[in-house]
């Protein structure tokens, strides 16, 4: 899905025209990206390739991927507009590569909630060993910028709607295997801050809320994808909980512009929340919104018997404050309804 899709093309045109990214300053730069075939990583690659096409920046991108053949298929069109190469390997055992990059975007991570509970050791290894490996590489390679893609889950389980600033403490239940994800994200952030403090690696952290938009596969098991599938197929939306968790969301293209904005203008050693604050709502309220976008006969049904073994996070209220990110000039683009309309129009298994 590239320039032949009207929604994707419009998003990319928006991204390369935002006033808070100084595109000319990226001219001639070399990026190293982990997690580049994931939802957010691939969106970043799309944006950088499109910016190169629009401004003739002379960008070059290197992606660490598990399957080079698959990656070349995914990015076959983008390779026509940008110097894009791949190294096959995994983040847990970082491969030997030449240290000649200007920027590193570290996005490799486990993202499936079910895996946090069922494969907690692998979840920890990816976050901790992978992050240590890439920072060891980074400290030997003078960089202009490094950004680590973290998660809102580092804040634990806030229980009210008060705004959450970047200095809010985390409260995690370490007796739960599912905490492998937020706990390892916290440690990875500490690694980033430590490598800046001791070795001056110019590391910044972005704490992303749940993010979706073009690029989500039809088979994706996350809750927003299930809601979209129900609306597309005319099925009732069945909640496995009461849907009391509240959080804000973020559109994929806004996540990409936030990452690049922080990479360019953020302060090293610091973290930035990233969300569209206007989308803050309960899971049930979001389900009702999506049901209204589908067939008139779609209802929202609660069936808590379906929760067993699903690896859901506890009920929480994740009301992120993004004023620190907005101080860099960044702002989000679409409301929640438009985000879902674009998601539903672009979901595919390609």
N, C-alpha and C positions, 0 to 999 in steps of 0.2 A: 504494500500500500504506500504509494509515493505520490508523485505529482498528478497522476490520473484521477485521484480522489479529490473532489472539490473541497470537502471539509478539511482534509489534511493540508491541501495547498493553501487554503485560507489561513489556517493556523500557522503555517510556516511563514507566510507573508507577514502576518502579525508579529511573529517572533523577531524577524530580522528588521522590523521597523520600530520597535520599542525604543523610547528615548533614553532608557536607563542602562542600556548596554552600548559600550563604545566599540563598535565592530572594527573600525580601523586599527585599534590598538591590538587586536588579535592577529593582524597580518603577519604571515610567515611563521606562525607558531605551530608547535608540534604537541599534540594531545595524546596522552595515554589513558585509556578508559577501560575499567573493569565493569563487568555486568552490562556490557554494551548491547547484548541481544535481549535484555529484559525490557520491561515496559518503559521505564524511565530512561534507561541507558540508550535504548534505540531511538527514543524521542530526541535526546541530546544529539545523537549522531545525525539524525535527520535535520535538526536545526543547524548544526555546524556545516553540513554538506550544502544546505540551501543558502546559508550565508556566504559560503565560498562561491557558489554559483551567482549570487546576487552582486557581490562586491569584489570578486576576484582577489580573495585574500591570500591565496597561496597556503591555505591550511593543510596540515597533514595529520591523520588520525591513525593510531595504532590501538587495536582492540585485543584484549586477552579473552579468548573464547575457548569453550570446551570442545567445539566441533567446528573446525575451520570451513569445511565444505558447506555446512548449513549456514554459517555466517555469510559466506560469499553469495549464497543464494538469497538470503534475506536482504543484503545490501547491494545487490547487483546493479540497481539503477543509481543509487547514491555514489557508487564508485566511478560513475561517468563524470561526476561534478566535483570530486574531491579526492585527494590522495588518501586512500583508505587501505590499510593493510591489517593483517591479523597474525597473532601468535597463539598457537594452540597449547593449552595447559589448564591448570586450575589454580585458583587463588590460594588454596591451602598449602600447596608446595610451589611457591612462586618461581617461575622459570627464569633462566639467565637471559637477559636482554641488554642491549646497548643502552647506556644511560645518556640519552640525548633528547629529553623531553622538556618542554616549558611548563606544561600543566598536567596534573593528574586528577582524574575524576574517578573516585573509588566507589563503585556502586554494587559490586558483587555481594550478594546476600541471599539467604534463604527468605522466601516471602510467603510461603504457604503456611497458614495458621495451624493446620492439622499436623504439619511436619514439626512445628515447635514442640508439640507434645509427644509425637511418636518417634522423632529423631533428634532429641535434644543435644546429644553429643556432637552430631554432624552440624547442627545449627551453631553450636559454640565454636567448633573448629573453623567453620567458614568465617565467622565474624572476628574471632580473636587471632587464630594463626594466620589467616589471610591478611588481616590488617597489620599484624606485626611484620609479615613478609614484605608487604608493599612499602611500609615505612622504612624498613631497613634499606630497601632499594632507593627510596626517596632521599634519605639522608646522604647518600653517596652521589646524588645527582642534583646539582643546584637547580632549583625550580623557581618560577615566578609565582606559582600558586598550586595548592593542593586542596581538594574538597572531599570530605567524607560524607556519604549519604547515610544519615542516621534516621531515627524514627521518633514519632511522638510517644511511643511506648516507653521511652526512658523515664517518663514522668510517672509511671506506675498506674495507679487507679484512682485518680482524683474523684471525689464524691460530691462535688457541687459545681455550679456553673461559673464560679469565679474565673477570671482570665488567668491563664498560665503563662508566666514570663519565663525567659530562659534560665533564670536563677532559681526557679522552683525546685525543691528537693523531690527526689523519687522515693516512693514507698512500694517496694516489691516483695511479693511472697516467694521467698526462695525455696520453700518446701514444695512448690509446684514445678514439675518438669517443663511446663509451658514457659516458665520464667527464663528458660534458656535464651530466648530471643531478647527480651528487654535487658536482661542482666549482661549478656554479651555485647549488646549495643552500647550499654553504659561503659563497659571496659574498653571497647574499641574507641569510644570518644576520649577516654582517659589516655589511651595510647596516642591519639592525635595531639592532645594538649601537651603530653609529656615530650613527644618528639619536637614540638615547637619550643618548649621551654629549654630542653637540653641541647638539641641539635639545630634549632632554628629552621626546621622544616616549616614552610609557610602554610600550615594546615588550618583549615576552617571546617566547620561542621554545619550541616543543614539537617534540621529535625523535621522530616516530612510527615504530614498527616496522610490519611488514606487518599491515594491518587488514582484517578482513572480518566479514560478518554480514548481517542483513537489509538489502536495498537493492542487493545485488550482482545484476547482470543475468546471465541464463542464458548469454549470449554472451561474458561477460567472459573475456579471454584469460590472466589471471593464473593462477599455478599452483594456488592453492587452489580456484579456480572449476573448473578442468579436473578436479581430483581429485573434486570434488563431482559434476560431471556424469557422470564415470565410474561413481561409486557409484549414482547415480540411474538410469543407463541400463544398468547391469549389464555395463560394459566393463572390460577390464583397464586398470590405470593404467600408462601407458608413460612412463618417465622418460627424458628426453633427456640426462641426466647420471647420474653414480653417486649423486646425491642426498646428497652429503657436506656441503653447506652447512647450517649450523646457525643457527637464529635463534629468537626468541620471537615471539609473535603477539598481536594485540589485537582484542577484539570491538568492533564499531562503537559500541555504546552506551557502552562504557568509554572509547573515544576521545573521545566527545562530553563525558562528565563530566570527563575529564582536562583537556580544553581549557578548559571553563568554570571548573574549579577553579583552573587556572593564571591565567586571565584575571582572576579575582577575588582570588586570594591570593598569586600568584607575585611574585617580585621583578623589577622592570624591568631590562633589560639582561642577563638570565640565561636559560639554556636548561635544559630539563627532558626527560629521557628518559621515554618512555611505552611500556609493554609489560606483558603479563602474564607475569611471570618463570616461572611454573609451566608455561608452554607450551613452554619451550625444548627444541628437538629438531632432528634432522636432517630434511631434506626427505624422505629415504627413510622414516624412522620415521613421519613424518606421513602419507605415502602408505599405509603399512601400516595405520595407525589408520583412515584413511578407507575403505580396502578392507574392513576388518572391519565397517563400517557398512552395506555394500551386500550384494549377492548373494554367497552362499558361494563361488561360482565365480570371483570377481574375484581376479586376481593382480597383483602389482607386477612389472613387466618393465622392464629397462634396455636402451635402444636409443640409443646415443650418436650414431648417424648422423643423428638428428633434431635435433641441436643447431645445425646450420649456419644462420646468419642469424637466429637467434632473439634475439640481444641479451642473453644471460644475463650476470649479474654473475659475477666470478671466485668460486671457492670461498672461503667465509668463515665465521667463527664470531662471530655478532653477539649476544652475551650481555649485553643491556642491564641495568644496575643502575638501579632505579627508586626508590631510597630517598629521593632529593631530592623527587620528586613525592609519595611516600607521606607525607613530613613535612608536607604540606599537608592530610593527612587522607584523600587519595584511596586507593582500592583497587579492583581489578578484580572482575568478577562471576562469570564462567563459565570452566570448564576447556575444553581444546581439543576434547574430544569433544562437549560441549554446543554449543560454537561451531559445529562442523560440522553437528550435527543441526539447529540453527536456520537455518544457511545453506541446507542442502538443502531444508528445509521452506518456504523463502520465495523461492528464486531464481525469477525470472521475467524476461520481456522487456518488461514493462509500464513 
